[in-house]
Amino acid sequence: MIYRVKDFYKKYKNSLKIELFAGETGLKKRIKKPEVHRPGLSLTGYIKNYKSYRILVIGKGEIQYLKDLDPEKRLVRLREILTKETPAVIVSRKITPLKELKIVCEENSIALFRSDVETMALISKIIIALSYEFSPTITMHGTLVEVFGMGVLIQGESSVGKSEAALGLLEKGHRLISDDVVKIRKKDENALVGSGPELTRHLIEVRGIGIINVSHLYGALCVRPDIVLDIVIKLEAFDPSHFYDRTGLKDNYVDILGVNIPFHLVPVNPGRDVVLLIETLTLNQRLKSSGFNSAKEFNVKLLEKLAKRKISTSEIN
């Protein structure tokens, strides 16, 4: 993935309250790793563990220290830590960047920004933003919807009824995230977030009808930009030769980016209410997540009943 400073600036300039102060040519530079650094000791000349490829955030303390140095010493210290490899420098707290800082950034084609945000809050926000941008991503085919607050990815072969099922769910007050193309991003070790491409956001394609803008047709409350993925449901045409689970005792999962997501295979044939099945599966998954498993509870009761019957039979004999 090639992620440039201009991409970062365009997307986060409002949330980070940053403005370009100097080094416009540096906007083309790549941000190679999702790491942020506050120079601190590096400004004193101790650069043993300093990595120049990180975004640099300069706060009030660093600016005050640099002001205490004479202009020539400032240039020396700044040239030690700012190199051609440095992607960007951001000065926090609405502080006007020093002249020497501007000079060194221009020398090395480094984008120099100023932010209104307090230093530690700024660092935290940048880390969150970069972690999101650099997280592993995969594109999957299907329809992603929110059902009872859970992220449900509906998959299946073409013409099996994914979009029609999504429309039925929308009619019942559930929400659409993306149809046809779904971007899955790894949020952390145990969570995935699904969203849709900007071009097709809030659009759904139905054979015989065409492309529908869900937010216009059903209202803004029926769409959302992304959601944590909780369950994958695959629809397939009913196959009499295939064995379908009728107890739900075995939990099935699908591995997506190293995260196990609950998986359900649902046979579809005329007369089956697919929307109701999806709602029921989702509610049942919520129960399982809360520690209640209807199938296992039934199995325990059944085994207890069989055990009692066995004891009664042995006593008679």
Helices and strands as residue ranges (DSSP letters): H 5-12, E 18-22, G 24-28, E 36-37, G 40-44, E 55-58, H 60-68, H 71-81, E 88-91, H 99-107, E 111-115, H 119-134, E 137-147, E 150-156, H 162-171, E 175-188, E 191-195, E 203-206, E 210-213, H 214-217, G 220-222, E 226-237, E 253-256, E 259-268, H 274-289, H 294-316
